[in-house]
């Protein structure tokens, strides 16, 4: 049986950790999708990053207190801890989600040719 994942208690959710987690466009899109669509399988977000990279982003969101990850069979289900974040920092999540909608729904992926380009 896998070791249970640590999720910070509501009182342990720190503003600096939440803001750091939300500073990445991929993580903002994940939070936005969970806000609109509710609980989803972690694999539902594989179109945004490779499996390894997605695991990293989900861990950052989990340790910041933004999401809860629970096992269900062979899957892991992901849900937004909107009530906990709202209780700690009223209006913060709504403001971030509203601005994320303005920035675009999907983060731009860098292509090989654009990595070395300085134009």
ABEGO torsion letter per residue (X at the ends): XBBBBBBBBAAABBAAAAAAAAABAAAAAAAAAAAAAEBBBAAAAAAABBAAAAAAAAAAAAAAGABBBBBBEABBBBBBBAAAAAAABBGAAAAAAAAAAAAEABBBBBBAAAAABAX
